Amino acid sequence: MKLQTQLTVAFTTLLVVTMLFVTIAIHSLLLDVLIQNEKDQLAEKGELLAQFLYSEVAPRNFSDWLNDEEVYLFIYNRANEQVMLYSSSLEVSTIETWVNRYDLTNNNQPLWSDGETEYVVSILPIYPELLNQELVLITPLGDLQAVQSVFFNRLVIVFMFGVIVIAILSHYLTMRLVTPLTQLKHQLKKVEKRQFDALERIKATGEIKEVEESMVDMARALERYMKSQQQFFQNASHELKTPLMTIQGYAEGIKDGVFTGEEEARGLEVMTQEIGRLKKIINEMILLAKLDSDETIYHDETIYISHLIQQAIDRAIPLATDQQIALNHKVIDDLTVVVDEEKVLRALMNVMTNAIRHAKTQVLVEARHEQGRLYITVDDDGDGIDEALMPQLFDRFIKGKGGETGLGLAISRAIIERSNGTIEVAHSPSGGARFTIIL
């Protein structure tokens, strides 16, 4: 069964059950209301009759009016326990049965019965300060039941009409709810088939809109990932192919005797260098794959940031000295962080060696604390980074001027993000590039 049908049935059933309970409650309360209203009317008539019972106007003058109203009466004298006056349509035996069965001193009487018909009763004392008599007014319940029946029949008609309206409204409302979900399903099918260009936005509100936006973001991210993977494999094949072709060329030349003497020695040296470069590329590709998929290679521990930076400085000094670059550092806030020391040290080293290669005279490493975050900035005074290259600088095999494998900064980003941080690049006040690691 489709979701729309399920929701329509559920809403309709819920509302129908609710209306059914309301209808039953109204039906049961209606008769009580009618009975109470009839008692109030009998009490008003009794007060009017009591004013004429002992006047010059004979009670029989009211007989026609009482018959038209289907109201019966009798007067009961409690002093001698006798019925003094009663309607001609009432039988004496019936009145005696009522007198013996019911309490005539209480006006809150239940329904009286003569064995066949039930009656609504109202009892009023006549001049209680002078007489010890009660006026008893009685009317059949049948008329009230007829009114109740008419009302109930109309209530059933309203109920059936309400069920139809509820079913239509439930179908309309659930259709508005389910239609965006159905459209969202079709868009997810397009994502499944990698048809990213065919994605269409869905008109929706509330949580469904949030899901739709998340789906679009996911599709765009997946599209970017697939393109980056495709670009990665293209770049990887190119980077691996170049040293392999160099190695193959020199190997075949040495084998065929094309290179001899010094050329042979130089060819072997080039082959050794290319093998080392090839090995470095492969090791970095393996490391990137592990960083993305292997959770066990991270071992977090608490370290001081000053200790981390000092280790990076010690390892980078030989390269800086060789390039004649002044390597300075400043730790403004010496805090502790919980990270994998070796991995974060490698990420920082990749950034620092990149800065040293592009600097003109100096590189500055600084650590500071702001609003609960640790900022490590690496500034150089080189020529800076091309604006068009910045958005993709941390992608794999993206190399700037003088780059090596194009994997160093990609490895740094993977390590920092795994450490719940971010890495950014911008222009440095020194004129070169500024890399910022935020932990």
C-alpha positions in Angstrom: 0.0 0.0 0.0 1.4 3.4 -0.9 2.2 5.9 1.7 -0.4 8.4 0.5 -3.1 5.7 0.9 -1.9 4.7 4.3 -1.9 8.3 5.5 -5.4 8.9 4.0 -6.8 5.8 5.7 -5.1 6.6 9.0 -6.3 10.3 9.1 -9.8 9.4 7.9 -10.1 6.5 10.5 -8.9 8.7 13.3 -11.3 11.5 12.5 -14.2 9.1 11.9 -13.6 7.4 15.2 -13.5 10.8 16.9 -16.7 11.9 15.3 -18.4 8.6 16.2 -17.5 9.0 19.9 -18.8 12.6 19.7 -22.0 11.5 18.0 -22.6 8.8 20.6 -22.0 11.3 23.4 -24.3 13.9 21.9 -27.0 11.2 21.4 -26.8 10.1 25.1 -26.7 13.6 26.5 -29.5 14.9 24.3 -32.3 12.9 26.0 -31.1 14.1 29.4 -31.2 17.7 28.2 -34.7 17.2 26.7 -35.9 15.6 30.0 -34.6 18.4 32.1 -36.0 21.0 29.8 -39.4 19.3 30.0 -39.3 19.2 33.8 -38.6 23.0 33.8 -41.6 23.5 31.5 -43.8 21.4 33.7 -42.7 23.3 36.8 -43.7 26.6 35.1 -47.1 25.1 34.2 -47.5 23.8 37.7 -46.8 27.2 39.2 -49.5 28.7 36.9 -52.0 26.0 37.7 -51.5 26.3 41.5 -52.7 29.9 41.3 -56.1 28.8 40.1 -56.7 25.6 41.9 -58.4 27.2 44.9 -59.8 30.2 43.1 -63.2 30.7 41.5 -61.9 29.3 38.3 -62.5 25.6 38.2 -59.6 23.3 37.3 -61.7 21.7 34.7 -61.3 24.8 32.6 -57.8 23.7 32.1 -58.6 20.2 30.9 -58.7 21.0 27.2 -55.4 22.9 27.5 -53.8 20.0 29.4 -54.9 17.5 26.8 -53.5 19.6 24.0 -50.2 19.7 25.9 -50.4 16.0 26.7 -49.9 16.9 30.4 -51.6 14.9 33.2 -51.9 15.9 36.8 -53.1 14.8 40.2 -53.1 16.4 43.6 -51.9 14.4 46.6 -52.8 15.2 50.1 -50.1 14.0 52.4 -52.1 14.6 55.5 -54.7 11.9 54.8 -52.7 10.2 52.0 -55.4 10.6 49.4 -55.6 11.7 45.8 -57.9 14.8 45.7 -57.9 15.6 42.1 -56.6 14.0 38.9 -56.9 14.1 35.1 -59.7 12.0 33.7 -57.3 10.3 31.3 -55.4 8.8 34.2 -56.6 5.6 35.9 -56.9 5.5 39.7 -54.9 2.2 39.9 -52.1 3.8 38.0 -52.0 6.8 40.3 -52.1 4.6 43.4 -49.2 2.5 42.0 -47.1 5.7 41.5 -48.0 7.0 45.0 -46.9 3.7 46.6 -43.8 3.3 44.4 -42.3 6.8 44.2 -41.3 9.5 46.7 -43.7 12.5 46.3 -41.7 14.8 48.5 -38.7 15.0 46.1 -39.0 17.0 42.9 -35.8 15.4 41.4 -37.7 12.4 40.3 -36.5 9.7 37.9 -38.7 8.7 35.0 -42.0 7.1 36.1 -43.5 4.1 34.3 -46.9 2.5 34.1 -45.4 -0.7 32.7 -45.7 0.4 29.1 -44.9 4.1 28.9 -42.3 6.2 30.7 -43.2 9.7 32.0 -41.4 12.8 32.9 -42.6 14.1 36.3 -42.5 17.4 38.1 -43.8 17.8 41.7 -44.7 21.1 43.3 -46.0 21.8 46.8 -49.2 23.9 46.9 -49.1 26.7 49.4 -46.7 24.8 51.6 -47.2 27.3 54.5 -50.9 26.5 54.6 -51.6 23.2 52.9 -49.9 19.8 53.0 -50.5 19.0 49.3 -48.4 18.3 46.2 -49.3 19.0 42.6 -47.9 16.3 40.4 -47.6 17.0 36.6 -46.8 14.1 34.2 -46.1 14.0 30.5 -45.2 11.0 28.3 -41.6 10.5 27.3 -42.6 9.5 23.8 -42.5 13.0 22.3 -39.1 13.6 23.6 -37.9 10.4 22.2 -39.4 11.4 18.8 -37.5 14.7 19.0 -34.3 12.7 19.9 -34.9 10.4 17.0 -35.3 13.2 14.5 -32.2 14.9 15.8 -30.2 11.7 15.7 -31.3 11.1 12.1 -30.0 14.5 11.1 -26.9 13.9 13.1 -26.3 10.7 11.2 -26.7 12.7 7.9 -24.2 15.3 9.1 -21.9 12.5 10.2 -22.0 10.8 6.8 -21.4 14.1 5.0 -18.5 14.8 7.4 -16.9 11.4 6.7 -17.0 12.3 2.9 -15.5 15.7 3.6 -12.9 14.3 5.9 -11.9 11.6 3.3 -11.5 14.3 0.6 -9.5 16.6 2.9 -7.3 13.8 4.1 -6.6 12.8 0.5 -5.8 16.4 -0.4 -3.6 17.0 2.6 -1.7 13.7 2.3 -1.2 14.3 -1.4 0.4 17.6 -0.6 2.6 15.8 2.0 3.5 12.8 -0.1 3.9 14.5 -3.5 7.3 16.1 -2.5 8.4 12.8 -1.1 7.6 11.1 -4.3 9.4 13.8 -6.3 12.3 13.4 -3.8 12.4 9.7 -4.6 12.7 10.4 -8.3 15.6 12.8 -7.7 17.4 10.2 -5.5 17.0 7.8 -8.4 18.9 10.3 -10.6 21.6 10.5 -7.9 21.8 6.8 -7.9 22.3 6.8 -11.7 24.8 9.7 -11.4 22.6 12.0 -13.4 23.6 15.1 -11.5 22.8 17.5 -14.3 19.2 16.3 -14.4 18.5 17.1 -10.8 15.5 19.4 -10.2 14.6 21.4 -7.1 11.5 20.4 -5.2 8.9 22.8 -3.8 8.4 21.8 -0.2 8.3 23.2 3.3 9.4 22.2 6.8 11.5 19.0 7.3 10.9 17.8 3.8 12.6 21.0 2.5 15.5 20.4 4.8 15.8 16.8 3.5 15.6 18.1 -0.1 18.4 20.6 0.6 20.5 17.9 2.2 19.9 15.6 -0.8 21.0 18.4 -3.2 24.1 19.1 -1.1 24.9 15.4 -1.0 24.5 15.1 -4.8 26.8 18.1 -5.4 29.4 16.7 -2.9 29.2 13.3 -4.6 29.5 14.9 -8.0 32.6 16.9 -6.8 34.0 13.7 -5.3 33.6 11.7 -8.4 35.1 14.4 -10.5 38.0 14.7 -8.1 38.5 10.9 -8.2 38.5 10.9 -11.9 41.0 13.8 -11.9 43.0 11.9 -9.3 43.3 8.8 -11.4 44.2 10.9 -14.5 46.8 12.8 -12.5 48.1 9.7 -10.8 48.5 7.9 -14.1 50.4 10.9 -15.5 52.6 11.3 -12.4 53.4 7.6 -12.3 53.9 7.3 -16.1 56.6 10.0 -16.3 59.2 8.4 -14.1 58.3 4.9 -15.4 59.0 6.1 -19.0 62.3 7.7 -17.9 63.3 4.4 -16.2 62.2 2.4 -19.1 64.1 4.6 -21.6 67.4 4.4 -19.7 67.0 0.7 -18.9 66.5 -0.2 -22.6 69.3 2.1 -23.7 71.8 0.5 -21.2 70.5 -3.0 -22.2 71.0 -2.3 -25.9 74.4 -0.7 -25.4 73.2 2.8 -26.4 74.5 4.3 -23.2 78.1 3.3 -22.2 80.7 4.7 -19.9 79.7 8.0 -18.2 76.3 8.0 -20.0 75.6 4.6 -18.5 76.5 5.8 -15.0 74.4 9.0 -15.5 71.5 6.9 -16.7 71.7 4.6 -13.6 71.8 7.7 -11.4 68.7 9.1 -13.1 67.0 5.8 -12.8 67.8 5.7 -9.1 66.4 9.2 -8.7 63.2 8.4 -10.6 62.7 5.2 -8.6 63.0 7.3 -5.4 60.5 9.8 -6.8 58.2 7.0 -7.8 58.5 5.4 -4.4 57.6 8.7 -2.7 54.5 9.1 -4.9 53.3 5.6 -4.2 53.9 5.9 -0.4 52.0 9.2 -0.3 49.1 7.7 -2.3 49.0 4.8 0.1 49.1 7.1 3.1 46.2 9.2 1.6 44.2 6.0 1.1 44.8 5.0 4.7 43.9 8.4 6.0 40.6 8.2 4.3 39.6 4.7 5.2 41.7 3.3 8.1 40.7 4.6 11.5 43.3 2.5 13.3 46.3 4.6 12.0 45.3 7.5 14.3 46.5 7.5 17.9 45.4 10.6 19.7 47.4 11.9 22.7 47.7 15.1 24.7 50.6 17.2 23.6 51.8 20.8 24.1 51.6 22.9 21.0 55.1 24.4 21.7 56.6 20.9 21.7 54.9 20.2 18.3 56.1 23.4 16.7 59.6 22.9 18.1 59.8 19.5 16.5 58.7 20.9 13.2 61.3 23.6 13.4 64.1 21.2 14.2 63.2 19.0 11.2 62.8 22.0 8.8 66.0 23.8 9.8 68.3 21.8 7.4 66.0 22.7 4.4 65.7 26.3 5.5 69.5 26.6 5.9 70.1 25.1 2.5 67.6 27.5 0.9 69.1 30.4 3.0 65.7 31.1 4.5 65.3 32.5 8.1 62.9 30.2 10.0 61.3 32.0 12.9 58.5 30.8 15.3 56.4 32.3 18.1 54.1 30.6 20.5 51.8 33.2 22.0 49.5 30.7 23.9 51.1 27.4 24.9 48.1 25.1 25.1 47.6 21.3 24.9 45.7 19.6 22.1 44.6 16.0 21.7 45.8 14.8 18.3 48.0 12.2 16.7 51.3 13.8 17.2 53.1 12.2 14.3 50.3 12.8 11.8 49.8 16.4 12.8 53.6 16.9 12.8 53.7 15.6 9.2 50.8 17.9 8.2 52.7 20.9 9.7 56.0 19.8 8.0 54.3 19.6 4.6 53.0 23.2 5.0 56.4 24.5 6.3 58.5 22.9 3.6 56.1 24.3 1.0 56.5 27.7 2.5 60.3 27.4 2.6 60.5 26.4 -1.0 58.5 29.5 -2.1 59.9 32.1 0.4 62.4 34.7 -0.5 64.0 35.5 2.9 61.9 34.2 5.8 59.2 32.0 7.1 57.2 32.7 10.3 55.3 30.0 12.3 53.0 31.4 15.0 50.5 29.7 17.4 47.7 31.6 19.2 44.5 30.9 21.0 41.2 32.7 20.1 37.6 31.9 21.3 38.3 28.3 22.2 40.3 27.5 19.0 44.0 27.1 18.4 45.4 28.8 15.3 48.8 27.8 13.8 49.8 30.2 11.0 52.7 29.7 8.5 53.6 32.9 6.6 56.2 33.3 3.9 57.4 36.4 2.0 57.4 34.7 -1.5 55.5 35.6 -4.6 52.3 34.1 -3.2 49.8 31.7 -4.8 47.8 32.4 -7.9 44.2 33.4 -7.0 42.7 30.8 -9.4 44.7 28.0 -7.8 43.7 28.6 -4.2 40.2 26.8 -4.3 41.8 23.6 -5.5 45.2 23.9 -3.8 44.5 21.1 -1.3 43.2 18.7 -4.0 45.4 15.7 -5.0 48.1 16.1 -7.7 47.4 19.9 -7.8 50.9 21.4 -7.9 51.8 25.1 -7.8 55.0 26.5 -9.2 58.0 24.4 -7.9 55.7 21.7 -6.5 56.9 18.1 -6.2 54.2 15.4 -6.2 51.1 17.5 -5.6 50.1 15.3 -2.6 51.7 17.0 0.3 49.0 19.6 1.0 46.3 17.0 0.3 47.8 14.8 3.0 47.9 17.8 5.4 44.2 18.5 4.8 43.3 14.9 5.4 45.2 14.8 8.6 43.9 18.1 10.0 40.3 17.3 9.1 40.7 13.8 10.8 41.8 15.8 13.8 38.5 17.7 13.9 40.2 20.8 12.4 40.4 22.8 9.2 43.2 24.2 7.1 43.0 27.3 5.0 45.1 29.4 2.6 45.2 33.1 2.0 47.5 35.9 1.1 50.1 36.8 3.8 50.8 40.3 5.0 54.4 39.5 4.2 53.5 39.3 0.5 53.5 35.5 0.1 51.1 32.9 1.3 49.5 32.3 4.7 48.5 28.7 5.7 46.3 28.6 8.8 45.6 25.3 10.7 42.7 25.6 13.1 42.3 23.0 15.9 
